[in-house]
Amino acid sequence: MKMNISTYISATLLALLVLSSCSKDFLDRKPLGQLKEDELPAGSLEGQVLAIYAGLRSEGTSGLPYLGVHNMRSDDAEIGSSIGDEAGSAPNTDNFQYTTNFWLWGNYWTDHYKLIALTNIAIETADSIVNKDDLTMSLEAEAKFFRAWAYFNLVRAFGEVPKIDFRVREQKEGILPKSPIADIYALIDADLEYATQYLPLNWEARYIGRITKGAAFAVQAKSFLARQQYAKALAASRMVINSEQYNLNVPYNQIFRESSENSKESVFEIQAYYEQGQTNLGITYASRQGVRGSGDMNLGWGWNVPHERLAQAFEEGDPRKDETLLYAGRENTPYGEQIPSISADVPRPYWNKKAYTDPAIRLRTGSLGGDWFNFRVIRYADVVLMAAEAANEVGERTDALKYLEMVRKRARGGNNSILPEVTTTDQQKLRLAIRHERQVELGMENERFFDLIRWNIDVETFKEAGKINYQIRNRFLPIPQNEIDRSGGILIQNPNY
């Protein structure tokens, strides 16, 4: 994908703004203390890596297209919003009647390839350095992590996609046919292997939110699970667990508060910063899911809402239910705000509480949209449950039960009358228990759709949910038609579209 010079300069300048913003933003000085902002050479490797972080704030990587691809298609969620929006978009997001020109799918594709273009620029610069020091290899590892993450998203969403692992200087260079899925995963594996080797275990506090070795191992574990490579997934998950950089000490009802951003549970978190009239380095993650109301309750577009299936999935007394579902017509704890009741135009019984913002910050910023709200891409609980799943599949039941109990114990919150400890050593029963735990622990966190696919229970699950249009072909989205047209037919549409 070609990026014109003005786009690149804008991205770089936006990234460099992070250097001068408040302590919440992690790139306020040169990594490892080597250079300050005013010492940063124009076009340097450091500046190119900063541009990648800026690219994470696009709609396709942290906004509505991301939610559409990763969450709204699941059995646990639906489009939400208004009746008008539902009529226009639900055929794609809820009913699996994919169209080749649907804007969410197109934006997802475009913004991920823009991110890949930024990573390729940085990787080319790093590769041009003959004698690489530790800092250079760390910066290259950051770039390779994000290239792997972007391609992992694309290969799960579209299947075969063009493999562009070089810097594109002329548009024609980026017009390539689709590569086999195995080739895309080979690139992902190579990039993550480099990232796990050269990323730091942690950063100084002033670089909060910057990608670490733990994030690379977590994405590696996800990619192995997607291919049922359970032994490798278990090893990668254990690298995160055994690093002792993360824990489950944040109470579940605090995880998605602004005060808990970048906690010890955060493995990969996209940073956002917003001050009205000053600095806007925000993302749209919260506003696209915010309560669709009026006045002070006009918090967003109201897309991506919980389905009744998710509400019914929680065990009796599970406190996580009331931290996942925001109930229409009821008072929201802990803020005491009255959530708008169901209306004829917006007939939504639930909203996503995990994207609900602090009213005090809304008042301070003069904004209702939550542009400051970070996006938790991977939590530690997700990694622990991946370890539980992989351990069960390779026959290590004792560890599988241990990892599962770690998550249930935190959810229990000291109340031993709920969420009893799972003790079965039967592989199938334990498998179902772990799958259930992922559903309720990670509800509305963009994991469910791809979980169903890798478990190979997507067809039966959607049938049970009444989504009868779902077919195996719907595991992959159609290639955006405008990309096929732009390629002059070199790109070929996915089967049966």
N, C-alpha and C positions, 0 to 999 in steps of 0.2 A: 504494500500500500504506500503510495507516494504522499509525503507530507510537504506542502509548500513551505517556503522559508518563513513566511509570516506566522503560520500556524506553529512552527517549531519555536520561533522566538517568543511567541506569546506563552507557550507552555513552559519554556525555560524561565521567563521572567516571573510567571506565576509561582513556579517552584522556588525561585530565589526569594520571593516575598516571604516564604515560610521562614527563611533565615532570620528575619527581623521581627517576627510576631512573638506573641507571649509564650510563656513556658510550656503551655499545652502542646505547642508545635515543636517537633523533635529536632528539626534541622536548623537550629538557631546559630550553630557554629560548625566549622569544618569537622567531620568525623575524626575521632582520635586526637582532636585538638591541633591538627597540623596547620590549618588555614582558617582565617576568619573571612567573613563575607567580602570585605573590601580587598582581600588578598586573592580572591577567587578569579583565576584567569577566564576570560570569555571563551566559551566553547570547550571548557575542560571536561574531563571525565566526570568530575564531581558534579558539575552543572548538568551534564547529561543524565546522571542518575537522579538528580533532583527533579528533572522534567518527568521522569517515570512516575514519581510519587504524585506529581501534579496530575498526570494522566489518570490516576485512580479515581479522581473526582468526576469523571465523565458519567453521563447517564447510563451508558451501557455497562459500566463496571461497578457502579454503586447506586444506581437510581432505578427508575421504573422498568426499563428493559431487563435489568438483572433480576428484579423481583418476578417479572413475567416468566422468564425462562426457568428460574430456579424454584419458585415457590407457588405462584398462582396456578400452575399446571397440576399441582399435587391433589390428592383426594382430600387433604386437610385444609385446603384454602380455595377461595374463589375470587373473582375479579373485584367485587365490591363496588365502590363508587356509586354513581347515580344510575337510574334506569336507562338514561340515554347512553351513558358510557358502556353499560352492560350490553345493550343492544348492538353497539358497534364493535365491541372487542371480545365479548364472551365467546363467540364462535371459535376464536383462536385460542383463548386462554383457558376456557372452562370446558368446551365441547369438542376440542381436538379436531376442529375443521380448519386446519391450518391453511392460510393463503400465502402465496409466495411474495406478496408485497406488503405484508403486515408490518407496520412501522416499528413495533417493539423488536421483532426478530432482526430487522435491518439495522437498527441502532446498536443492538447487541453485537452483531457481526462487525460493524464499522468501528465501534469504540474499542473493541478488543484488538483489532488489527492496528489501530492507531497506537495502542499501548505497546504492541509487539514492535512497531516501527521505532518507537522510542528506545526500547530495549536493544534493538539491533544496532542503533547508533552508538550506544554506550559500549556494547560488546566489541564493535569494530575498533573503537578508540582503545579499549583495553588490550585488544589483540595486537595493536600496533606498537605497544610498549615492549621493548626487548627485555629489559631486566625488571620484572615486576616485583614490587615490594608488597608487604602485607596489606597495605591500604588499597593498592590497585587491585589485588585479588579479591579483597572484600567487596569493593565497588562492583567488580565484574560479577561476583556472586549474587549481589542484589539484583543486577540486571537479569541474570540468568534465572533467578527465582521467579521474577515477574513474567518473563517469557514463558516459563514452564506453567505458571498459574494460568496465564491467558490461554495457552494452547490446551490445557486440561479442560478449561471451561468450553472452548470451542469444539473439541473432539467429542465431549459428552453431549453438547447441544446439537451439533450438525453431523457428526460422524467424520467422514473424509472431508478434509479442508486443505487449502493450499498451504504448503510448508514454506514460509518465507523466513529463513534464518540468516539473512544477510541484509545489509543496508541498501535500501532502494533509493537510487538517485534519479532515475527516470521512470515515469509511470509504467512504461512497457515492461520494465524488469519485474514488476510486481504482478503481472498478469500470468498466472501459472495454473495448471490443472490441479485438481485435488490430489492429495497424496493419500496412500493407504493409511488406515487407522494405526497399523503397527508402526509405520514410519513416524507418525506424529508422537506416539508414545515413546519411541526410541529417542526422539529429541527431548521430550519431557524428562525421561530418565537421566539422560546425560546432563541436562541443565541442573536438575535437582541433586545429582551426585556431586557436581561442582559446588553447588550452593551449600550442601550439608558439610562439605569439607572446609570451605573458606569463609562462610559467614561466622560472625562472632556468636558466642553463647549468649551474651547480653551486651547492652550498651550502657554507657553512663546515663544517669537520670535525665540529663539535658537532651538526650536523643530519644526521648520516650516515643514509642510507637514504631521505631525503625525495625525492619525485618531482621530476624535472628535465625540461628541454626535450628531452633525449635520449630519455627514456621516452616522451614524447608522440609524437615522430617515429617511434619504434620501433613503437608500437601503430598509428600511422597507416600505416606501411609494411605491417603485417600486414593491416590492413583493406583496403588497396588490392590486395594480393595475393589476398585472398579473393574479390575481384571481377575478377581478371585485368586490373587496371589497372597494367600493368607499368611504364610510364614514370613514373607518379606514385609507385609503390612504390620505384623506383630513386632518385628524387629524395629521398624521405623517408629512405631508408636512408643515402644519402650525407650527408645532414645530420648523422646520428649519427656516421658515420665521419670526416667532415671537421671535426667539432667538436674532435677530438683529446682528448676527455675519457675515452676508453676504449682498452683495448688487450688483447692476448692473451698477456700476459707471464706470467700465472700458469700453471705447468705443469698439464697436464690432470689428473694424479694428485693435485693439491692443490685443485682448484676447489671440490669439495664437502666440504672440511674446514671445521670451525667457524673455524679460523684464517684462512680466506680469504673469510669473509663480507664483503660490501660492498667487494670488491676492484674494481680498474679494469675488470673484466669485467662487473660488476653494472650492468645498465640499470634493472631493476625488481625489487626484492627485498622481500618482506614480512618485516618485522622481528618477532623473537620474543625474549622475555626471561623467564627463570625462575630463581628461587632458592627452594629448598624452605623453607616456613615463613615466607617474607618476601614476595616479589613474584611474582605469577604473571600475566605478560602473554604467555604462551606460545601456541603454535599446535599443532595435532595432525598436521601434515603428516608428520613423521617417525614418530610412533607408529602411525599407520594403516598404514604400510608396513614397520614394523620387523619383524625376524625373529621368527617365532612359535615360541618355544621354551619353555624352563623355566629356573627359577633366574636366574642372571645373564644368560642368553640369552633371557629373556622380554621382548623389546624392543618388542613391539607386536602389532598385530592380523594382520599378515602379508598384507594385501591389496595388489593391484597388483604383480604379479611379472612378470619378463621371460619372454617366450615363446621357444621354441626358434628361431623364425624370426629373432629379434633376435640370438641367439647365433651363428647361421650367417651373418648379414649382414656381419660384420666381415671385412676383408681379413686375410690371413695376417700375423701379427705385429703387428697394430694394438693398441697399448697401451691404447686406450680400452675394449677389451672387458673387461679385468680391472678397470677402474675403473667399469664399468657393472653387471656381473654379480657378485653375491656368491654363491659356490658352496656348496651344502649339503655338509656332511661334510668341508670343507677349512678350512685355516687362512687367516684373512683378514689380508692385509697392509694397512696397516703395523702394525696393532695386535697381531698375534699371537694373536688369539682364535680358538678352534675353533668353527666354525659348525655347528649341529646337523645331523645326518644326516637324510635323508629318512625319514619315518615313515609308517605306514599312515593316520594321521589327517591328517597334513600332508605330502603327497607332492610337495614343491616342490623341484626341482633348483636353482632360482635365487631370489635375492631382489634387491631394488633397492639396489645399493651406494651410489647417489647420495643415499640417505636414511639412511645408516649413521652412527651417532653415535660420538663419541670416548669410550672407556670411562673416561678420567680425569675427564671432565666428569660422566659418570653417577655416578661415585664421589663427586665433590665435592658434587653436588646431591642425592645420595640418591635419584635418580630414574632409571628405565630408559627412560622414554618419549620423551625428546628434545624436550620442550616448548620448549627454548631454540633449536632448530634453525631457521634462517631458510629461507624458501621462495624460491628463485631463479625468478622468473616469466619474466624475459627476460634472457638473457645476450648479451654482445656478439657471440659467435660466431654466434648466431642471426641477428643483424642483418647480419653480413657475408655469411652464406649467403643471406639474402633479397636482398641487393644482387647477389650472383652470379647468382641465379635471374632476377631482373628484368633484369639486364644482358644475359644470354643471350637472353631473350625479345625484347628490343628490338634485338638485333643487335650489341651491344657485346661481342663475344667476348673481346677482349683484357682488358678490365676484369673480365669474368666469370671468366676464368682466374686473374687476379690475386687476386680475392677468395677463390676456391676454394683457391688455394695458401696464402693466409694461414692458413686453418684447418688444412689438412693439414700445413703446416710445424710448427705448434705441436704437433699430435698426434704427429708424427714424433719429437719430442724429441731432435733431433740425430742420430738413427740413419737415415742415408741409404739403408740397405739395405731399408727398408720404405716403404710408402705412396708410391710413385713419383709425381712431379708429373704432373698431367693436362695434356695438351697439345693434345688434339683441338679443332679449330675447327668440327667438324660440330655443328650446333645440337642435333639429337636425341641424339647421343652425349654431348654436354656436359650436356644436360638430365638425362639418366639419371645422369651422374656427380654432379651437384649434388644430385639427389634421394637418391642413395645416401649422400652425405656428410651430409645432414640426418638421415638415419635413424641413422647410427652416432655422429655427433657429439652429437646431441640425444636419444639413446636414453633412454627412461623419463622424458622431460622435458615430457610433456603436449602435444606438437606433432603427433605422427604421425597421429592420426585425422583432424584437420582438414586436414593436408597432403594426405592421400589424396583427400579430397573436392574440394579446390580443384584438384588435378591431374586430377580426373575419372577416377581409376583405382581408386576404392574398390570397385566391384562385382567387377572382375577380381581385385584383390588379395585380397579376402576369400574369393573362390572358391578361389584358389590356396592360401590358408591353411586350407582345409577348413571355413570358416565359411559353410556353404551357405544359412543362413537369411537372410543379409543381402540387403536389397533397397534400391532407391533411396529408398523412404520412410524407411528407417532413418537417413538423413542427419539427420533431425530427430526429436527425442524427442516423445512425446505430451505435450500440456499436462496437468499434474497434475489429476486428476479433482476433488480437493477445491477447487481454484481455480475450476474450471468450476461446481461446485455453489455455491460462495460467491458467484459472480457472478450467480446466478439465470438462467444460460443465456446471458448476454451474451457470455461467452467461448465460442468454438466450438472443438471438438477438431480437431487436425490431421488431414489426410486419411488414410483407411485405418486409423484406430485406433478 
